[in-house]
Structures are given as structure tokens and as C-alpha cells.
Amino acid sequence: MQTWPGSHFAGRHVLAEFSGVEPALADDADRLRDILAGALTSSGATVCGMIDKRFEPHGVTILALLAESHASIHSYPEYGAMFVDVFTCGDTADAERAVALLGQGVGASKTNVRTVFRGAGKQMLDPIAPGLSHYWQLSDVMCERHTEFQHVMIGKTAQGIGLFIDGACQSTEVSQLVYHEALLVPALLLAPQLQRVLVIGSGEGVVSQLAVAAGATHVDHVDIDREVVRLCAEHLPYGYTVPELSRAERGLGPIKMHYRDGWDFVAETVEPYDIVVLDCTDEGAEPAQHNRLYGADFLRRCKSIGGVVVSQAGCPTIWRNDGLNRSWQHFTETFHSVVYFGSDEHEWAFLSGIAGPLADPVGVMRSRLPTLRYRPRTIDAPSLAASTVPPHALRNPAR
């Protein structure tokens, strides 16, 4: 992901609240000046000058003039707290990094950070194949964070509000239901019964909600990144609301939220599931922790606890089908029956694996569709037949 260079006048304004700061430090102008200057220069900013003012009986205000704009601290020693704002124009200085370093420097035990993008939104390039990229224009960035695991951005696009992870679009208002139904509905129709569902990834929460709407009485939702899931609930107009997520985090209702590594959760699980759903960010070319969730070893573990195992499997287009080819190989090596579903209105394909033989999967799905408690809005009986033929390259690997 990269910002389109020179495309607009824009800036990044990071607002932060720090608490748990040692009161003596919060009242020491000289030390705070040094810490602020170090955080700013380490983040690429050019400090042109600084002034400070100490108040009686306590409290300090520090202003830093930057070549990129400005930064300030307003401290409240009696509360062990301070307000911080850093505003930078252009791409040379990282305002979010400056605030993070400042929080570390003052020893804040708790930080609340909000980023506001000023100017004409943001343009992004998402490389999808050699020499080929998706270009996204965001009219407004609602939030942007570097979590412990990944970079997340939620913003307004021409397709509605969308979620971006590490620069790649995960979902938008316009297309999210097409994607989530293509992922889950075939598995719902292939499962002989529907009571227990395990969802790994899919941080928006839509899949868990659809499973409950279809009749599941218990859904374990596992995602390693607590911050991303909560940001989705706060900003996305689909999936969990903040109150719904709070209930799931407390295990109140059919959905129970677990902030854990999916690999470890499956390794420790002993109870079976009717459906196991794998919906992680794309398998990367570079080594990454989540890549192992696409491998044959993890599929075998899921097979041992799941009646139907379904996964986002990649894209069938010839210029970016390496991921689908690998997923097809892993699924066909692991499961007796593999059902392909390529969305006719989206770019992604999905694979469902079943341990035992299934002579006519399309017939099974079409026969169960009329009685499914959840009524799909983007899939019907004809699309079940049309979308379950794997690409020619998968059926004829030696072509």
C-alpha cells in the first residue's frame, strides 16, 4: 500500500490522550521538551523551534514548530494525564509514530489515539500481481492504525465504507454480502445439521451473524487482532455493532468472541463443529504468521473437528491464481470431497471440504436451499449449479 505521491494537499492530525503518567514527569517542562523533540525527530519530523509554559500550581504546555506543521503537549500532573496533538503535512514525517514514541517516552500506561486526515482524502495502490494494481480512492479516512499484527484502515470509497488490511481491501458496503454469502451459504447447505460453527478470522462479524440467522445455536468466533475487530464494530455499517460485540466478548448469546491465534484454538479444541469457516487475510508471498492457516497441516486439524471446512481460497483469474491453485491442492489432498464455489459477482473463490464421499453436492445444496432458515439475497438454485464448476486450469492442471 502506498499514498499516491503529489496527488493532493493533505495532512495527518493525530490526537491522543495519555494517562498513567508519573506526576513529577508531567510537571517537568525540560524533560518533556527533550522527550517530545526525540519522538518527533525519530519519526522524520524537522523541529524548527519549541516554547513551553509552566502553570501554577502545576501543569505544562509545550509547543513545537515543525517544518511539516506543529506538535503540542498539555499536561495535567494532578491526574497523571496529558493531551497531545501532532499535525504533519506530506509524507516525510509519521505523526502516528511520533505519538507512539512520545507515549513510550513518558511511560503512559494507557493511550487513546485518533487520527484525522485533512485535505482531499487518500489514494491507495494495492498490488495484486506483477505490474498490476488495484487503485482505491478514499474520500475520507475514518480510522487508521498499526495494530500489533497489521495495518488497518477504514474509509469511505465509491463502493461505500470499506475495510483495508495491509493496503488490501477486505470488504465494502456494496460487495460484502456477496462475498460473505459465497463463503458461507454453500457450507450451510452441505452440512447435515447446523448447531455449532467455528469462525476463524472474518473480523467484521458478518459470517457469525449469518450462521446464527441460519440456525446455529453456538458460534465460536476466533480472531487474533482484538483492535481490528473492535474498530470494525465501531466504524463499519455492517457486521457487529459495538453492543453486539460487547455481548459476544462476554459470551452472552449464541456468539462467543475469542481473541486468540486460530492455530492454537484448533489445536486445543476437543468438541466437534458442524462447520469450520476460515476467512483470513490473503496468503502472502512473504513469510507471515497467518500463512500457516492456509496449509495442509492446518486443514487436517480442522478436518478432525469439523463436518464441513470452508475457506476463502483465492482468485481464479489467470494473473493472480497462485493462491487458488495451492488451496485446491491442499483441499484435494486432505478431504474426500471438495466443492468449489466461485462467486459470479465477486473476484473470489471458496472451497468446502468434507471428510466422506458426496456423490452429488450440487443436488444436495439445491434440495436443502428451500428449507434453509437464512434466505440468501445473492445466491439461488441456478447460481449453485453455475458457480460450482472449478476453473479449467484446476480441472486440467497439465494444460
Backbone hydrogen bonds in HBPLUS format (Angstrom, degrees):
<---DONOR---> <-ACCEPTOR-->    atom                        ^
c    i                          cat <-CA-CA->   ^        H-A-AA   ^      H-
h    n   atom  resd res      DA  || num        DHA   H-A  angle D-A-AA Bond
n    s   type  num  typ     dist DA aas  dist angle  dist       angle   num
A0004-TRP N   A0123-GLN O   3.30 MM 119  5.38 141.5  2.45 123.0 128.2     1
A0011-GLY N   A0118-ARG O   2.88 MM 107  4.89 151.5  1.96 125.0 130.7     2
A0118-ARG N   A0011-GLY O   2.74 MM 107  4.89 170.3  1.75 146.0 148.6     3
A0012-ARG N   A0088-THR O   2.84 MM  76  5.49 162.2  1.88 161.0 164.5     4
A0088-THR N   A0012-ARG O   3.04 MM  76  5.49 160.7  2.08 147.9 151.3     5
A0013-HIS N   A0116-VAL O   2.80 MM 103  5.03 173.5  1.81 159.0 160.1     6
A0116-VAL N   A0013-HIS O   2.75 MM 103  5.03 166.9  1.77 149.1 153.9     7
A0014-VAL N   A0086-VAL O   2.83 MM  72  5.26 170.1  1.84 159.4 157.5     8
A0086-VAL N   A0014-VAL O   2.96 MM  72  5.26 156.5  2.02 147.7 155.4     9
A0015-LEU N   A0114-ARG O   2.81 MM  99  5.25 170.3  1.82 166.7 166.5    10
A0114-ARG N   A0015-LEU O   2.83 MM  99  5.25 156.6  1.88 159.3 165.6    11
A0016-ALA N   A0084-VAL O   2.88 MM  68  5.03 164.2  1.90 152.5 151.3    12
A0084-VAL N   A0016-ALA O   2.92 MM  68  5.03 160.5  1.96 150.4 148.8    13
A0017-GLU N   A0112-ASN O   2.91 MM  95  5.14 145.1  2.04 138.0 149.2    14
A0112-ASN N   A0017-GLU O   2.96 MM  95  5.14 150.3  2.05 145.1 153.8    15
A0018-PHE N   A0082-MET O   2.92 MM  64  5.26 172.5  1.92 161.1 163.6    16
A0082-MET N   A0018-PHE O   3.04 MM  64  5.26 148.4  2.14 139.7 142.2    17
A0019-SER N   A0110-LYS O   3.00 MM  91  5.30 153.8  2.07 155.0 156.9    18
A0109-SER N   A0019-SER O   2.95 MM  90  6.12 131.2  2.20 139.4 152.9    19
A0110-LYS N   A0019-SER O   3.32 MM  91  5.30 156.1  2.38 137.6 133.5    20
A0021-VAL N   A0080-GLY O   2.84 MM  59  4.55 165.4  1.86 137.6 132.6    21
A0025-LEU N   A0022-GLU O   2.99 MM   3  5.46 120.5  2.36 112.7 126.9    22
A0026-ALA N   A0022-GLU O   3.03 MM   4  6.31 158.4  2.08 154.3 161.2    23
A0027-ASP N   A0024-ALA O   3.21 MM   3  5.24 149.9  2.31  97.0 106.0    24
A0028-ASP N   A0025-LEU O   3.05 MM   3  5.07 170.1  2.06 112.7 114.5    25
A0032-LEU N   A0028-ASP O   3.06 MM   4  6.22 162.4  2.10 153.7 159.3    26
A0033-ARG N   A0029-ALA O   2.90 MM   4  6.04 152.2  1.97 148.6 155.9    27
A0034-ASP N   A0030-ASP O   3.15 MM   4  6.44 160.8  2.19 147.9 152.1    28
A0035-ILE N   A0031-ARG O   2.96 MM   4  6.23 163.3  1.99 153.0 157.5    29
A0036-LEU N   A0032-LEU O   2.89 MM   4  5.96 165.0  1.91 149.4 153.9    30
A0037-ALA N   A0033-ARG O   2.88 MM   4  6.01 165.9  1.90 151.8 156.2    31
A0038-GLY N   A0034-ASP O   2.98 MM   4  6.13 160.4  2.02 147.3 152.6    32
A0039-ALA N   A0035-ILE O   3.00 MM   4  6.21 158.4  2.05 148.3 154.0    33
A0040-LEU N   A0036-LEU O   2.99 MM   4  6.18 159.2  2.03 152.7 158.2    34
A0041-THR N   A0037-ALA O   3.01 MM   4  6.18 172.3  2.02 154.8 156.7    35
A0042-SER N   A0038-GLY O   2.99 MM   4  5.97 155.9  2.05 143.5 150.7    36
A0043-SER N   A0040-LEU O   3.15 MM   3  5.26 140.2  2.32  98.0 109.3    37
A0045-ALA N   A0040-LEU O   3.01 MM   5  5.31 155.0  2.07 154.8 146.8    38
A0044-GLY N   A0041-THR O   3.13 MM   3  5.21 164.0  2.15 107.9 110.5    39
A0094-ASP N   A0043-SER O   2.95 MM  51  5.36 164.4  1.98 151.9 156.6    40
A0067-ALA N   A0046-THR O   2.89 MM  21  5.41 155.1  1.96 150.4 158.4    41
A0048-CYS N   A0065-LEU O   2.75 MM  17  5.46 154.4  1.81 154.3 161.9    42
A0065-LEU N   A0049-GLY O   2.80 MM  16  5.21 160.8  1.84 150.4 156.7    43
A0051-ILE N   A0063-LEU O   2.98 MM  12  5.43 156.4  2.04 153.0 160.4    44
A0063-LEU N   A0051-ILE O   2.90 MM  12  5.43 166.4  1.92 158.5 163.1    45
A0053-LYS N   A0061-THR O   2.84 MM   8  5.25 148.0  1.94 154.0 162.0    46
A0061-THR N   A0053-LYS O   2.90 MM   8  5.25 157.3  1.96 149.3 156.9    47
A0055-PHE N   A0059-GLY O   2.78 MM   4  5.15 174.0  1.79 151.9 153.9    48
A0075-SER N   A0060-VAL O   2.83 MM  15  5.24 168.9  1.85 158.5 162.3    49
A0062-ILE N   A0073-ILE O   2.92 MM  11  5.13 156.5  1.98 143.0 149.4    50
A0073-ILE N   A0062-ILE O   2.92 MM  11  5.13 149.0  2.02 143.9 151.4    51
A0064-ALA N   A0071-ALA O   2.80 MM   7  5.06 165.7  1.82 155.5 154.1    52
A0071-ALA N   A0064-ALA O   2.99 MM   7  5.06 140.8  2.14 141.6 147.5    53
A0066-LEU N   A0069-SER O   2.82 MM   3  4.75 159.6  1.86 132.6 131.0    54
A0089-CYS N   A0068-GLU O   3.06 MM  21  5.23 142.1  2.21 122.1 132.1    55
A0070-HIS N   A0087-PHE O   3.23 MM  17  5.57 151.9  2.31 145.2 153.5    56
A0087-PHE N   A0070-HIS O   2.95 MM  17  5.57 173.9  1.96 162.1 164.1    57
A0072-SER N   A0085-ASP O   2.86 MM  13  5.45 146.9  1.97 155.6 163.8    58
A0085-ASP N   A0072-SER O   3.16 MM  13  5.45 157.4  2.21 141.0 144.5    59
A0074-HIS N   A0083-PHE O   2.90 MM   9  5.13 152.6  1.98 152.8 155.9    60
A0083-PHE N   A0074-HIS O   2.80 MM   9  5.13 158.3  1.85 150.7 153.4    61
A0076-TYR N   A0081-ALA O   2.73 MM   5  5.18 161.6  1.76 160.7 154.1    62
A0079-TYR N   A0076-TYR O   2.92 MM   3  5.60 153.6  1.99 121.2 129.2    63
A0081-ALA N   A0076-TYR O   3.22 MM   5  5.18 173.8  2.22 131.8 132.0    64
A0080-GLY N   A0077-PRO O   3.00 MM   3  4.73 148.9  2.10  96.3 106.2    65
A0098-ALA N   A0094-ASP O   3.06 MM   4  6.36 154.9  2.13 148.9 156.4    66
A0099-VAL N   A0095-ALA O   3.08 MM   4  6.36 157.8  2.14 149.0 153.4    67
A0100-ALA N   A0096-GLU O   3.00 MM   4  6.24 158.3  2.05 147.3 153.6    68
A0101-LEU N   A0097-ARG O   2.87 MM   4  6.09 164.6  1.90 156.2 159.5    69
A0102-LEU N   A0098-ALA O   2.93 MM   4  6.09 151.9  2.01 144.1 152.4    70
A0103-GLY N   A0099-VAL O   2.92 MM   4  6.14 158.3  1.97 149.3 154.6    71
A0104-GLN N   A0100-ALA O   3.08 MM   4  6.39 154.7  2.14 145.9 152.4    72
A0105-GLY N   A0101-LEU O   2.85 MM   4  6.03 154.6  1.91 145.1 152.9    73
A0106-VAL N   A0102-LEU O   3.01 MM   4  6.27 148.8  2.11 153.6 159.3    74
A0108-ALA N   A0103-GLY O   3.09 MM   5  5.41 156.3  2.15 157.7 159.3    75
A0107-GLY N   A0104-GLN O   3.15 MM   3  5.06 150.6  2.24  98.3 107.2    76
A0122-LYS N   A0138-LEU O   2.82 MM  16  5.07 157.9  1.87 145.2 152.2    77
A0138-LEU N   A0122-LYS O   2.68 MM  16  5.07 173.6  1.69 174.5 172.2    78
A0124-MET N   A0136-TRP O   2.78 MM  12  5.10 161.3  1.81 155.4 160.2    79
A0136-TRP N   A0124-MET O   2.87 MM  12  5.10 161.9  1.90 147.4 153.3    80
A0126-ASP N   A0134-HIS O   2.75 MM   8  4.93 166.9  1.77 152.9 156.9    81
A0134-HIS N   A0126-ASP O   2.86 MM   8  4.93 166.1  1.88 135.5 135.4    82
A0128-ILE N   A0132-LEU O   2.96 MM   4  5.92 161.8  1.99 141.9 148.0    83
A0129-ALA N   A0132-LEU O   3.25 MM   3  5.04 153.3  2.33 145.7 139.8    84
A0132-LEU N   A0129-ALA O   2.87 MM   3  5.04 162.6  1.90 138.2 133.9    85
A0139-SER N   A0156-LYS O   2.87 MM  17  5.61 139.0  2.04 152.0 160.9    86
A0156-LYS N   A0140-ASP O   2.80 MM  16  5.23 155.1  1.86 151.7 160.2    87
A0142-MET N   A0154-ILE O   2.78 MM  12  5.59 138.0  1.95 140.8 154.7    88
A0143-CYS N   A0154-ILE O   3.20 MM  11  5.43 146.7  2.32 148.8 149.9    89
A0154-ILE N   A0143-CYS O   3.01 MM  11  5.43 160.9  2.05 150.2 153.3    90
A0145-ARG N   A0152-VAL O   2.90 MM   7  5.38 159.5  1.94 152.7 159.3    91
A0152-VAL N   A0145-ARG O   2.85 MM   7  5.38 165.8  1.87 161.7 166.4    92
A0147-THR N   A0150-GLN O   2.80 MM   3  5.36 147.1  1.91 174.8 165.3    93
A0166-ASP N   A0151-HIS O   2.71 MM  15  4.83 169.1  1.72 149.2 153.1    94
A0153-MET N   A0164-PHE O   2.89 MM  11  5.07 154.2  1.96 151.1 154.2    95
A0164-PHE N   A0153-MET O   2.79 MM  11  5.07 156.1  1.85 165.6 169.0    96
A0155-GLY N   A0162-GLY O   3.16 MM   7  5.64 150.7  2.25 147.2 155.5    97
A0162-GLY N   A0155-GLY O   2.83 MM   7  5.64 161.7  1.86 164.0 168.6    98
A0157-THR N   A0160-GLY O   3.02 MM   3  5.07 155.6  2.08 117.0 124.8    99
A0160-GLY N   A0157-THR O   3.04 MM   3  5.07 149.9  2.14 114.2 112.9   100
A0174-VAL N   A0159-GLN O   3.11 MM  15  5.34 155.1  2.17 163.1 159.9   101
A0173-GLU N   A0161-ILE O   3.10 MM  12  5.72 130.5  2.35 138.0 152.0   102
A0163-LEU N   A0171-SER O   2.85 MM   8  5.42 155.7  1.91 153.5 160.5   103
A0170-GLN N   A0163-LEU O   2.73 MM   7  5.46 175.6  1.73 157.3 158.9   104
A0165-ILE N   A0168-ALA O   2.88 MM   3  5.32 153.8  1.94 155.9 151.3   105
A0168-ALA N   A0165-ILE O   2.93 MM   3  5.32 165.7  1.95 123.1 123.3   106
A0176-GLN N   A0172-THR O   2.88 MM   4  5.43 142.6  2.02 158.8 162.2   107
A0179-TYR N   A0175-SER O   3.12 MM   4  6.38 164.5  2.15 160.2 164.4   108
A0180-HIS N   A0176-GLN O   2.89 MM   4  6.09 175.4  1.89 156.5 157.7   109
A0181-GLU N   A0177-LEU O   2.91 MM   4  5.86 161.4  1.94 148.6 153.6   110
A0182-ALA N   A0178-VAL O   3.10 MM   4  6.13 156.6  2.16 141.0 147.8   111
A0183-LEU N   A0179-TYR O   3.01 MM   4  6.28 144.4  2.14 148.1 158.4   112
A0184-LEU N   A0180-HIS O   3.03 MM   4  6.17 164.6  2.05 147.3 150.7   113
A0185-VAL N   A0181-GLU O   2.86 MM   4  5.25 149.8  1.95 137.2 147.3   114
A0187-ALA N   A0184-LEU O   3.03 MM   3  5.40 115.7  2.46 109.3 124.6   115
A0188-LEU N   A0184-LEU O   2.95 MM   4  6.22 156.1  2.00 156.5 164.4   116
A0189-LEU N   A0185-VAL O   3.03 MM   4  6.29 151.1  2.11 153.9 161.2   117
A0190-LEU N   A0186-PRO O   2.95 MM   4  6.16 134.5  2.16 141.9 154.7   118
A0190-LEU N   A0187-ALA O   3.20 MM   3  4.98 128.0  2.48  91.2 104.9   119
A0191-ALA N   A0187-ALA O   3.05 MM   4  6.10 142.4  2.19 150.4 157.2   120
A0217-THR N   A0195-GLN O   2.88 MM  22  5.06 134.9  2.09 119.5 132.8   121
A0218-HIS N   A0195-GLN O   2.99 MM  23  6.22 149.3  2.08 172.4 164.0   122
A0274-ASP N   A0196-ARG O   2.83 MM  78  5.44 144.6  1.95 136.8 146.8   123
A0197-VAL N   A0218-HIS O   2.94 MM  21  6.38 156.4  2.00 157.2 164.8   124
A0220-ASP N   A0197-VAL O   2.94 MM  23  6.40 154.1  2.00 162.1 167.0   125
A0198-LEU N   A0275-ILE O   2.95 MM  77  6.36 161.4  1.98 156.1 162.2   126
A0277-VAL N   A0198-LEU O   2.71 MM  79  6.06 168.2  1.73 165.5 169.6   127
A0199-VAL N   A0220-ASP O   2.85 MM  21  6.18 169.1  1.86 163.5 165.5   128
A0222-VAL N   A0199-VAL O   2.74 MM  23  6.05 172.0  1.75 171.9 174.3   129
A0200-ILE N   A0277-VAL O   2.82 MM  77  6.06 163.6  1.85 161.6 166.6   130
A0279-ASP N   A0200-ILE O   2.92 MM  79  6.10 173.6  1.93 177.8 178.6   131
A0201-GLY N   A0222-VAL O   2.82 MM  21  6.17 166.7  1.84 167.4 171.8   132
A0202-SER N   A0279-ASP O   2.83 MM  77  5.16 143.0  1.96 161.3 149.0   133
A0205-GLY N   A0202-SER O   3.15 MM   3  6.15 156.2  2.20 130.4 133.8   134
A0240-TYR N   A0204-GLU O   3.00 MM  36  6.46 151.4  2.08 154.4 160.2   135
A0209-GLN N   A0205-GLY O   3.16 MM   4  6.39 158.2  2.21 148.7 154.8   136
A0210-LEU N   A0206-VAL O   2.87 MM   4  6.16 157.7  1.92 156.5 162.8   137
A0211-ALA N   A0207-VAL O   2.94 MM   4  6.15 156.6  2.00 150.8 157.0   138
A0212-VAL N   A0208-SER O   3.16 MM   4  6.43 157.3  2.22 147.1 152.1   139
A0213-ALA N   A0209-GLN O   2.97 MM   4  6.22 158.2  2.01 147.6 154.2   140
A0214-ALA N   A0210-LEU O   2.93 MM   4  6.15 135.1  2.13 142.2 154.0   141
A0214-ALA N   A0211-ALA O   3.19 MM   3  5.09 129.0  2.47  90.7 104.0   142
A0216-ALA N   A0211-ALA O   3.01 MM   5  5.57 162.9  2.04 148.0 142.8   143
A0215-GLY N   A0212-VAL O   2.98 MM   3  5.13 154.9  2.05 104.8 112.9   144
A0219-VAL N   A0254-PRO O   2.76 MM  35  5.96 159.8  1.80 160.3 156.9   145
A0256-LYS N   A0219-VAL O   2.83 MM  37  6.19 162.0  1.86 171.3 173.8   146
A0221-HIS N   A0256-LYS O   2.91 MM  35  6.04 171.5  1.92 155.3 158.1   147
A0258-HIS N   A0221-HIS O   2.74 MM  37  5.95 153.2  1.81 171.1 169.2   148
A0223-ASP N   A0258-HIS O   3.01 MM  35  6.45 159.3  2.05 164.9 171.4   149
A0229-VAL N   A0225-ASP O   3.27 MM   4  6.58 169.1  2.28 156.6 159.1   150
A0230-ARG N   A0226-ARG O   3.04 MM   4  6.28 161.3  2.07 152.8 157.9   151
A0231-LEU N   A0227-GLU O   2.92 MM   4  6.10 154.1  1.99 147.4 154.9   152
A0232-CYS N   A0228-VAL O   2.91 MM   4  6.14 156.3  1.96 153.2 159.3   153
A0233-ALA N   A0229-VAL O   3.09 MM   4  6.38 158.5  2.14 145.3 150.6   154
A0234-GLU N   A0230-ARG O   3.00 MM   4  6.19 145.9  2.12 141.7 151.1   155
A0235-HIS N   A0231-LEU O   2.92 MM   4  6.02 153.7  1.99 151.4 157.2   156
A0236-LEU N   A0232-CYS O   2.86 MM   4  5.19 156.9  1.91 138.2 145.7   157
A0245-LEU N   A0241-THR O   2.92 MM   4  6.14 161.4  1.95 156.2 160.8   158
A0246-SER N   A0242-VAL O   2.98 MM   4  6.17 158.5  2.03 150.2 156.4   159
A0247-ARG N   A0243-PRO O   3.06 MM   4  6.33 154.1  2.13 147.2 153.0   160
A0248-ALA N   A0244-GLU O   3.02 MM   4  6.32 156.3  2.08 146.0 152.8   161
A0249-GLU N   A0245-LEU O   2.81 MM   4  6.05 155.2  1.87 155.5 162.3   162
A0250-ARG N   A0246-SER O   3.16 MM   4  6.38 139.4  2.34 137.8 147.8   163
A0250-ARG N   A0247-ARG O   3.17 MM   3  5.15 127.1  2.46  93.4 107.0   164
A0252-LEU N   A0247-ARG O   2.84 MM   5  5.02 168.7  1.85 150.8 148.5   165
A0251-GLY N   A0248-ALA O   3.06 MM   3  4.84 153.2  2.14  96.5 104.8   166
A0257-MET N   A0248-ALA O   2.85 MM   9  5.12 170.3  1.86 119.3 119.9   167
A0265-PHE N   A0261-ASP O   3.03 MM   4  6.31 161.9  2.06 155.5 161.3   168
A0266-VAL N   A0262-GLY O   3.03 MM   4  6.14 168.3  2.04 151.4 153.3   169
A0267-ALA N   A0263-TRP O   3.10 MM   4  6.27 155.9  2.16 143.6 150.8   170
A0268-GLU N   A0264-ASP O   3.08 MM   4  6.27 140.9  2.24 146.6 155.4   171
A0268-GLU N   A0265-PHE O   3.24 MM   3  5.34 131.0  2.50  96.5 108.6   172
A0269-THR N   A0265-PHE O   3.07 MM   4  6.11 116.2  2.50 139.8 155.6   173
A0269-THR N   A0266-VAL O   3.27 MM   3  5.10 151.0  2.36  97.5 106.0   174
A0273-TYR N   A0305-ILE O   2.64 MM  32  5.92 158.7  1.68 171.5 174.7   175
A0307-GLY N   A0273-TYR O   2.95 MM  34  6.41 146.4  2.06 146.4 156.8   176
A0308-VAL N   A0274-ASP O   3.07 MM  34  6.30 137.2  2.26 130.0 142.1   177
A0276-VAL N   A0308-VAL O   2.82 MM  32  6.26 155.0  1.88 160.3 167.2   178
A0310-VAL N   A0276-VAL O   2.88 MM  34  6.28 164.3  1.91 168.5 173.9   179
A0278-LEU N   A0310-VAL O   2.80 MM  32  6.15 157.9  1.85 157.8 165.1   180
A0312-GLN N   A0278-LEU O   3.16 MM  34  6.61 150.2  2.25 166.1 174.6   181
A0291-ASN N   A0288-ALA O   3.10 MM   3  5.51 150.0  2.20 109.9 118.8   182
A0293-LEU N   A0290-HIS O   3.00 MM   3  5.49 152.9  2.07 113.5 121.7   183
A0294-TYR N   A0291-ASN O   3.00 MM   3  5.63 165.1  2.02 119.5 123.5   184
A0295-GLY N   A0292-ARG O   3.23 MM   3  5.19 161.0  2.26 102.5 108.3   185
A0299-LEU N   A0295-GLY O   3.16 MM   4  6.46 156.6  2.22 146.2 153.3   186
A0300-ARG N   A0296-ALA O   2.93 MM   4  6.17 152.5  2.00 149.2 155.8   187
A0301-ARG N   A0297-ASP O   3.17 MM   4  6.51 149.7  2.26 141.9 149.8   188
A0302-CYS N   A0298-PHE O   2.93 MM   4  6.25 157.4  1.98 151.5 157.7   189
A0303-LYS N   A0299-LEU O   2.79 MM   4  6.00 152.5  1.87 148.5 156.8   190
A0304-SER N   A0300-ARG O   3.17 MM   4  6.39 141.0  2.33 139.1 147.6   191
A0304-SER N   A0301-ARG O   3.21 MM   3  5.28 128.2  2.50  94.5 107.2   192
A0305-ILE N   A0302-CYS O   3.08 MM   3  5.42 149.3  2.18 106.9 115.8   193
A0306-GLY N   A0302-CYS O   2.82 MM   4  5.77 130.5  2.07 152.4 167.7   194
A0309-VAL N   A0353-GLY O   3.01 MM  44  5.08 165.6  2.03 146.1 150.8   195
A0353-GLY N   A0309-VAL O   2.68 MM  44  5.08 162.3  1.71 148.9 154.6   196
A0311-SER N   A0351-LEU O   2.93 MM  40  5.55 150.9  2.01 150.6 160.0   197
A0351-LEU N   A0311-SER O   3.08 MM  40  5.55 159.0  2.13 155.1 160.2   198
A0313-ALA N   A0349-ALA O   2.94 MM  36  5.61 168.3  1.96 147.9 147.3   199
A0349-ALA N   A0314-GLY O   2.83 MM  35  5.70 153.3  1.90 173.4 177.3   200
A0320-ARG N   A0317-THR O   3.04 MM   3  5.74 167.6  2.05 123.1 127.0   201
A0325-ASN N   A0321-ASN O   2.99 MM   4  6.22 161.4  2.03 155.0 160.2   202
A0326-ARG N   A0322-ASP O   3.04 MM   4  6.33 158.9  2.09 151.8 156.7   203
A0327-SER N   A0323-GLY O   2.95 MM   4  6.17 163.6  1.98 149.5 154.5   204
A0328-TRP N   A0324-LEU O   2.86 MM   4  5.98 163.3  1.89 154.4 158.5   205
A0329-GLN N   A0325-ASN O   3.13 MM   4  6.31 158.2  2.18 143.5 149.1   206
A0330-HIS N   A0326-ARG O   2.96 MM   4  6.25 164.3  1.98 155.0 158.9   207
A0331-PHE N   A0327-SER O   2.87 MM   4  6.04 165.3  1.89 155.7 159.6   208
A0332-THR N   A0328-TRP O   2.94 MM   4  6.00 169.0  1.95 151.0 154.6   209
A0333-GLU N   A0329-GLN O   3.04 MM   4  6.08 142.4  2.18 142.7 152.3   210
A0334-THR N   A0330-HIS O   3.13 MM   4  6.17 129.3  2.40 135.7 148.1   211
A0334-THR N   A0331-PHE O   3.05 MM   3  5.09 134.3  2.27  97.2 110.2   212
A0335-PHE N   A0331-PHE O   2.87 MM   4  5.85 170.6  1.88 167.2 166.5   213
A0337-SER N   A0354-ILE O   3.09 MM  17  5.15 171.0  2.10 156.7 156.2   214
A0354-ILE N   A0337-SER O   2.88 MM  17  5.15 157.8  1.93 156.4 158.8   215
A0339-VAL N   A0352-SER O   2.83 MM  13  5.07 163.4  1.86 150.1 155.8   216
A0352-SER N   A0339-VAL O   2.93 MM  13  5.07 157.9  1.98 143.6 150.9   217
A0341-PHE N   A0350-PHE O   2.88 MM   9  5.19 145.4  2.00 159.7 161.1   218
A0350-PHE N   A0341-PHE O   2.84 MM   9  5.19 148.3  1.94 137.5 148.1   219
A0342-GLY N   A0387-SER O   2.85 MM  45  5.15 161.5  1.88 149.1 151.6   220
A0343-SER N   A0348-TRP O   3.23 MM   5  6.18 150.0  2.33 160.4 164.9   221
A0364-VAL N   A0360-ASP O   2.98 MM   4  6.29 157.3  2.04 155.6 162.5   222
A0365-MET N   A0361-PRO O   2.94 MM   4  6.18 165.9  1.96 152.3 155.5   223
A0366-ARG N   A0362-VAL O   2.90 MM   4  6.08 165.1  1.93 153.4 157.6   224
A0367-SER N   A0363-GLY O   2.97 MM   4  6.04 150.8  2.06 143.8 151.6   225
A0368-ARG N   A0364-VAL O   3.12 MM   4  6.30 143.8  2.25 145.7 154.7   226
A0369-LEU N   A0365-MET O   3.00 MM   4  6.03 132.0  2.24 144.7 156.8   227
A0371-THR N   A0368-ARG O   3.15 MM   3  5.64 137.4  2.34 112.4 123.3   228
A0372-LEU N   A0369-LEU O   3.20 MM   3  5.26 163.1  2.23 108.0 113.3   229
A0384-LEU N   A0380-ASP O   3.07 MM   4  6.37 142.6  2.21 150.2 161.3   230
A0384-LEU N   A0381-ALA O   3.18 MM   3  5.16 126.3  2.48  96.4 110.1   231
A0385-ALA N   A0381-ALA O   3.36 MM   4  6.73 149.9  2.46 148.3 154.8   232
A0386-ALA N   A0382-PRO O   2.95 MM   4  6.21 161.9  1.98 151.5 157.1   233
A0387-SER N   A0383-SER O   2.91 MM   4  5.67 152.9  1.99 144.0 148.9   234
A0394-LEU N   A0391-PRO O   3.00 MM   3  5.48 136.9  2.19 111.2 122.3   235
A0395-ARG N   A0391-PRO O   3.19 MM   4  6.56 155.5  2.25 151.7 159.1   236
A0396-ASN N   A0392-HIS O   2.79 MM   4  5.82 133.8  2.01 148.7 161.1   237
A0399-ARG N   A0396-ASN O   3.13 MM   3  5.70 162.0  2.16 127.1 126.8   238
